[in-house]
Amino acid sequence: MATQVYIRVILGICTALSVTGADDYFRYDGYRVLRITPEIKSHVSWISEWENDPDLQVDFWRAPSVPGRYIDVMLPLKSANKIERVLGTYNISFDVLISDVQKVIDDQTMRNQGNDTEFSFSKYHKFEEIQDWLHQMARLHSDIATVVEITTTFEGRTIHALKVGKPSTTTKQAIWIEGGIHAREWISPATVIYMTKEFLQRYGHDKEVTDLLNTFDWYFLPVFNADGYVYTWNARRMWRKTRTRHKGSICVGADPNRNWDAHWGEPGASHFPCSDTYCGPSAFSEPSVKGVADFIQNHGRFIGFMDFHSYSQLWMSPWGYTYDLPKDFKIQDKLSASAVEALGSVHGTKYEHGTIANVIYVASGSSVDWTYDKLGIVYSYGVELRDTGHYGFLLPPEEIVPSGEETFAAVLASGMFILNNSFL
């Protein structure tokens, strides 16, 4: 009986979510995003179980965590109507954040159109366009920038980063900046691109930028999850995972931020292949994750690591796998406070800061836990960019430049904090 139920769940979810690899463009007409605030633990547990019901077709945008902390979930219309009735029956507070996801997608697509002759920093770009831009920047700023090949994805795409810094005859300490580990979070690559541009253009003119590039090598990786990112453009806008095909599973991909070899497979990750937080069949099963980890471990002397996500406006430090605070929490959180203050000074955007588990939810096998735990990179951070749920993962392109401006200020403050609080 248990086997029959498991097979039904797998087939139901994989059929409902079209995760078997078909590339027909999926539409989200009538899909809603609900914000639910459970006040007791049993309600949190009940909502967590929705993901195991294939008929509901649940997509958590902000996962269940603890009582009193809101949950954002996308549901097709039929499921949303059913869930809303049940929530009302049990007096569980909820709001409708987005009444029709496809309309928001269409609006984002329309606003992103144009006939720009040059690369626009106020628009979202396809993977190939971003790769071309990285190579163009290396040519235009050849005195401080070079394109670095990091690894190859499951589908054969090359992941590139831009190394930026004053050349040195010795190995400099380095800071790693990455975006796009989750495919649907388009504001993340766009913001990393904007910040890369700022560092390149300000070198030699801005004292802090010049000091930071003279002292450290900076690696900017705009699109970590290249296969998934391409898939969000071509087939399914709300796709999150990689596109790896794993033996024995009809579901595709794993969560690249649950696949690192740091408390892999513990609470905060799923072992169910169809889940959006599936940790993979083993740690580092995803080629992109293994390749990036190997590069960071074997190249340079990394002293800082920042992984940009969306959404929720959070600046977070380890740990993700436990609510316990690490031994370096005070200095880590001091940088977070400095970054959040600098960010807010630009457009007044409010960010929270603290550890991943305590600020948003428990997440095991994350990049930040691995760089801190395994490599000893004290200044390791996961950042959730704009907004707080009005658009969620579907920020209009008009938000890119403001996000880039404020996040650049935060990264600049972070770099100066590291410079002033590290033994070089």
TIBA-691649 format. One line per 10 residues: their letters; for each residue z, x, y of C-alpha. Coordinates in Angstrom, 1 decimal, decimal comma. Each point is the difference from the previous one (the first is absolute). Last residue first. Layout:
// residues N
a	Z X Y  ...
//
This chain:
// residues 424
lfsnnlifmg	5,4 46,0 40,5  3,5 -1,4 -0,4  -0,3 -3,6 0,8  1,5 -2,3 2,6  -2,0 0,6 3,1  -3,4 0,0 -1,7  0,9 -2,9 -2,2  1,1 -2,0 3,1  -3,2 1,0 1,8  -2,1 -1,2 -2,9
salvaaftee	1,9 -3,3 -0,1  -0,4 -0,5 3,7  -3,7 0,6 -0,4  -0,1 -2,4 -3,0  1,7 -2,7 2,1  -2,3 0,4 2,9  -3,0 -0,1 -2,3  1,5 -3,2 -1,5  0,1 -1,6 3,5  -3,6 0,9 0,9
gspvieeppl	-1,5 -0,7 -3,4  1,6 -3,4 -0,3  -1,2 -0,8 3,5  -3,5 1,2 -0,9  -0,2 -1,9 -3,3  1,4 -3,4 1,3  -3,4 -1,2 1,4  -1,4 0,5 -3,5  1,8 -3,3 -1,1  2,9 0,6 -2,4
lfgyhgtdrl	-0,6 -1,4 -3,4  2,7 1,6 -2,1  2,7 -2,2 1,5  -1,6 -2,0 2,8  3,2 -1,7 1,4  2,0 2,0 -2,5  2,1 2,7 1,7  -3,0 2,0 1,3  -0,6 2,9 0,1  0,7 3,2 -2,0
evgysyvigl	2,2 0,5 -3,0  1,0 3,7 -0,2  1,0 2,0 -3,0  1,7 3,3 0,8  0,8 3,4 -1,3  1,7 2,5 2,3  2,2 1,6 -2,7  -3,0 1,3 -2,0  1,9 1,3 -3,0  -3,0 0,0 -2,3
kdytwdvssg	1,2 -2,1 -2,8  2,5 -2,4 1,6  -1,4 -0,1 3,6  -3,7 0,0 -0,9  0,6 -2,3 -2,9  2,2 -2,5 1,8  -2,5 -0,3 2,8  -3,0 -0,5 -2,3  1,7 -2,9 -1,9  0,9 -0,2 -3,7
savyivnait	2,7 -2,6 0,6  0,0 -2,6 2,8  3,1 -1,9 0,9  -0,6 -2,3 3,0  -0,4 0,0 3,8  2,7 1,7 2,1  2,6 1,0 -2,6  -2,4 1,1 -2,7  -2,3 1,9 2,3  2,8 1,8 1,9
gheyktghvs	0,6 -0,7 3,7  -2,0 -1,0 3,0  -1,0 -3,2 1,8  -3,0 -0,1 2,4  -0,4 -1,9 3,2  -3,3 0,3 1,9  0,6 0,5 3,8  -3,5 1,2 0,6  0,4 3,8 0,4  3,8 0,4 0,1
glaevasasl	0,5 -1,7 -3,3  -1,8 2,8 -1,9  2,2 2,7 1,7  3,2 -1,8 -0,9  -1,2 -0,7 -3,6  -0,9 3,7 -0,5  3,4 1,2 1,3  1,8 -2,5 -2,1  -1,9 1,1 -3,1  0,7 3,7 0,8
kdqikfdkpl	3,7 -0,8 0,1  -0,5 -2,0 -3,2  -1,1 3,1 -1,9  2,8 2,1 1,6  2,6 -2,4 -1,1  -1,6 -0,8 -3,4  -0,1 3,5 -1,3  2,4 -0,6 -2,9  -1,9 -3,0 -1,1  1,3 -3,6 0,6
dytygwpsmw	0,5 -2,3 -2,9  -2,0 -3,3 0,0  -2,2 1,4 -2,8  -3,7 0,6 -0,8  -1,2 0,2 3,5  2,2 2,8 1,2  -1,2 1,4 2,3  -1,1 -0,5 3,6  -1,4 -3,1 1,8  -1,6 -0,8 3,4
lqsyshfdmf	-0,6 -3,8 -0,1  -2,3 -2,2 1,9  -0,6 -2,7 -2,7  -3,6 0,7 -1,3  -1,7 2,2 -0,9  0,0 3,5 -1,4  0,1 3,6 1,2  1,3 2,9 -2,2  1,6 2,8 2,0  0,9 3,4 -1,5
gifrghnqif	1,6 3,0 1,8  1,0 3,5 -1,0  -3,0 0,9 -2,2  -0,5 3,6 -0,7  -3,7 0,1 -0,8  -2,0 -0,9 -3,1  1,3 -0,4 -3,5  2,5 -2,9 0,2  -1,9 -1,9 2,7  -3,2 0,4 -1,9
davgkvspes	1,5 -0,9 -3,4  1,5 -3,2 1,5  -3,3 -1,0 1,6  -1,9 0,5 -3,3  2,6 -1,8 -2,1  0,0 -3,0 2,3  -3,8 -0,1 0,3  -0,4 0,3 -3,8  2,4 -2,9 -0,8  2,1 0,7 -3,1
faspgcytds	2,4 2,1 2,1  3,0 -1,5 -1,7  -1,0 -2,0 -3,1  -1,7 -3,3 -1,0  -0,2 -0,9 3,7  2,7 -1,1 2,3  -1,2 -3,6 0,4  1,1 -1,2 3,4  -2,9 -2,3 0,5  0,7 -1,4 -3,5
cpfhsagpeg	-2,8 -0,4 -2,5  1,0 3,1 -2,0  3,7 -1,2 -0,5  2,3 3,0 0,1  1,1 -1,0 3,5  1,7 2,2 2,6  3,1 -0,6 2,2  2,4 0,8 -2,9  -1,0 3,1 -1,9  -3,5 0,9 -1,2
whadwnrnpd	-0,2 3,4 1,6  3,3 1,4 1,3  -2,0 2,6 1,8  -3,3 0,8 -1,8  -2,3 -1,9 2,4  -1,7 -3,2 -1,2  1,9 -2,7 2,0  -1,9 0,7 3,3  -3,4 0,2 -1,8  0,5 -3,6 -1,3
agvcisgkhr	-2,1 -0,1 -3,1  -3,6 -1,0 -0,7  -1,9 -2,6 -1,9  1,1 -2,7 -2,5  -1,6 -0,2 -3,4  2,5 2,5 -1,4  -0,2 2,0 -3,2  -1,3 3,2 1,7  0,5 0,0 3,7  -2,9 -0,6 2,4
trtkrwmrra	0,9 1,6 3,4  -0,9 -2,0 3,1  3,1 0,8 2,1  2,3 -2,8 1,2  0,2 -2,2 3,1  -2,9 -2,5 0,0  0,2 -2,5 2,8  -3,6 0,3 1,2  -1,5 -0,5 -3,4  -3,7 1,0 -0,7
nwtyvygdan	-1,8 2,5 2,2  2,3 1,0 2,8  3,3 -0,3 -1,9  -1,7 1,8 -2,9  -0,8 3,0 2,2  3,7 0,3 0,8  0,9 -0,3 -3,7  -2,3 2,9 -0,9  1,2 2,1 2,9  3,7 -0,3 -0,5
fvplfywdft	1,1 2,9 2,3  -2,1 -0,9 3,0  0,9 1,7 3,3  1,2 3,3 -1,4  1,1 2,2 3,0  1,5 3,4 -0,9  1,8 1,8 2,8  0,5 3,8 0,0  3,1 0,8 2,0  1,0 2,3 2,9
nlldtvekdh	-3,1 0,2 2,1  -0,8 -3,6 -0,8  3,5 -1,1 1,1  0,0 2,2 3,1  -3,4 -1,3 1,1  1,0 -3,6 -0,6  3,2 0,5 2,0  -1,8 1,8 2,9  -2,8 -2,4 0,4  -3,3 1,5 1,2
gyrqlfektm	-0,7 2,7 -2,6  0,0 -2,5 -2,8  -0,2 -3,5 1,4  -3,4 -0,9 -1,4  0,8 1,0 -3,6  3,5 -1,4 -0,2  -1,2 -3,3 1,6  -2,9 -0,4 -2,4  2,3 0,5 -3,0  2,3 -2,7 1,4
yivtapsiwe	-2,9 -2,5 0,3  -1,1 0,8 -3,6  3,5 -0,5 -1,3  0,2 -3,3 1,8  -3,3 -1,2 -1,5  1,0 1,1 -3,4  3,3 -2,0 0,2  -1,4 -3,1 1,9  -2,1 -0,7 -3,1  2,9 -0,8 -2,3
rahiggeiwi	-2,1 -1,6 -2,8  -0,4 3,2 -2,0  3,6 1,1 -0,4  0,1 3,8 0,3  -2,0 -0,5 3,2  1,6 2,6 2,2  1,2 3,6 -0,3  1,6 2,6 2,3  1,2 3,3 -1,4  1,9 2,6 2,0
aqktttspkg	-0,4 3,7 -0,6  1,9 3,3 0,2  -2,4 2,8 0,7  -1,5 2,3 -2,7  -0,8 3,4 1,7  -3,1 1,2 1,7  0,0 -3,0 2,3  -2,5 -2,5 1,2  1,3 -2,5 2,6  0,5 -3,3 -1,6
vklahitrge	-1,8 -3,0 -1,4  -0,9 -0,6 -3,7  -2,1 -3,1 -0,4  0,4 -1,7 -3,3  -2,7 -0,9 -2,6  0,1 -2,2 -3,1  -3,1 0,3 -2,0  -1,2 -3,2 -1,7  -0,6 0,0 -3,7  1,1 -3,4 -1,1
ftttievvta	3,4 1,3 -1,2  0,5 1,9 3,2  -0,8 3,7 0,7  2,4 2,4 1,7  1,1 1,7 3,2  -3,2 1,4 1,6  1,0 1,5 3,3  -2,0 -0,5 3,2  0,8 2,6 2,6  1,4 -0,2 3,5
idshlramqh	1,4 2,5 2,6  -3,0 2,1 1,4  -2,5 -2,3 -1,7  0,8 -2,9 2,3  -3,4 -1,6 0,2  -1,0 1,0 -3,5  3,3 -1,1 -1,6  -0,1 -3,2 2,0  -3,5 -0,8 -1,4  1,2 0,6 -3,5
lwdqieefkh	2,9 -2,4 0,5  -2,3 -2,6 1,6  -2,4 0,1 -3,0  2,9 -0,7 -2,3  1,2 -2,9 2,1  -3,5 -1,5 0,1  -0,2 0,3 -3,8  3,3 -1,8 -0,4  -1,0 -3,0 2,2  1,4 -0,2 3,5
yksfsfetdn	2,4 -2,2 1,8  -0,5 -0,2 3,8  1,7 1,1 3,2  -0,5 3,7 -0,7  -3,8 -0,4 0,1  -2,3 2,6 -1,5  -3,0 0,2 2,3  -3,1 -2,2 0,4  2,1 -3,1 -0,1  -1,9 -3,1 -1,0
gqnrmtqddi	2,8 -2,4 -0,5  2,0 -1,9 -2,6  3,8 0,4 -0,5  0,8 -3,3 1,8  -2,1 -2,0 -2,4  1,6 1,7 -3,1  3,6 -0,6 1,3  -0,9 -3,6 0,7  -1,5 -0,5 -3,4  3,1 1,6 -1,6
vkqvdsilvd	2,3 -2,3 2,1  -2,1 -3,0 -1,1  0,2 1,1 -3,6  3,8 0,1 0,1  0,4 -3,6 1,0  3,4 -1,3 1,1  1,5 3,4 0,8  3,7 0,5 0,8  1,1 -3,4 -1,5  3,8 0,0 0,2
fsinytglvr	2,8 -0,1 -2,6  3,7 -0,8 -0,4  1,2 -1,0 -3,5  1,4 -3,5 0,0  -0,3 -0,4 -3,7  -2,4 -2,9 0,2  -1,8 1,5 2,9  -0,7 3,2 -1,9  -1,3 -2,2 -2,9  -2,4 -1,9 2,3
eiknasklpl	-1,2 3,2 1,7  -0,7 1,6 -3,4  -2,2 -2,8 -1,1  -2,0 -0,1 3,2  -0,4 3,8 0,0  -1,1 -0,1 -3,6  -2,8 -2,5 0,7  -1,0 1,9 3,2  -0,3 3,5 -1,5  3,1 2,1 0,5
mvdiyrgpvs	0,9 3,0 2,2  3,7 1,0 0,1  2,2 1,5 2,7  3,7 0,4 -0,9  2,8 0,0 2,5  3,3 1,9 -0,4  3,1 -2,3 -0,1  0,6 0,5 -3,7  -1,5 3,3 -1,3  -3,4 1,3 -0,9
parwfdvqld	-3,0 -2,2 -0,6  -3,3 1,7 0,9  -1,8 -0,1 3,3  -3,7 -0,9 -0,4  0,8 -1,5 -3,4  -3,2 -1,3 -1,6  0,7 -3,0 -2,3  -2,8 -1,6 -2,1  2,2 -3,0 -0,8  -1,6 -0,9 -3,3
pdnewesiws	0,4 3,5 -1,3  3,8 -0,2 0,1  1,5 3,5 -0,3  -0,2 0,6 3,8  2,2 -3,0 0,6  2,9 1,8 -1,7  1,0 1,7 3,2  0,5 -3,4 1,6  2,6 -0,9 -2,6  1,8 3,3 0,4
vhskieptir	0,2 -0,4 3,8  1,2 -3,6 -0,5  2,7 1,2 -2,4  1,2 2,6 2,5  0,8 -2,5 2,8  -1,4 -0,4 3,5  -3,7 -0,1 -0,7  -2,2 0,4 3,1  -3,6 -0,9 -0,7  -3,0 0,9 2,2
lvrygdyrfy	-3,1 -1,7 -1,4  -3,5 1,3 0,1  -2,7 -2,6 -0,7  -3,3 0,0 -1,9  -2,3 -2,8 1,0  -3,1 2,1 -0,3  0,8 3,4 -1,3  -3,5 1,1 -0,9  -1,0 2,6 -2,7  -3,1 2,1 0,4
ddagtvslat	-1,6 0,4 -3,4  0,8 3,5 -1,2  1,3 -0,8 -3,5  2,5 2,6 -1,2  2,3 -2,0 -2,3  2,4 -0,7 2,9  -1,4 -3,4 0,8  3,5 -1,2 1,2  0,0 -3,3 -1,9  -1,7 1,5 -3,1
ciglivriyv	2,3 3,0 -0,1  3,0 -2,2 0,7  -0,8 -2,5 -2,7  -1,1 2,5 -2,6  3,2 2,1 0,5  2,3 -3,0 0,1  -1,6 -1,6 -3,1  0,2 3,3 -1,9  3,7 0,3 0,8  0,7 -3,6 -1,0
qtam	-1,8 0,5 -3,3  2,0 3,2 -0,7  3,3 -1,8 0,7  -1,0 -2,8 -2,4
//
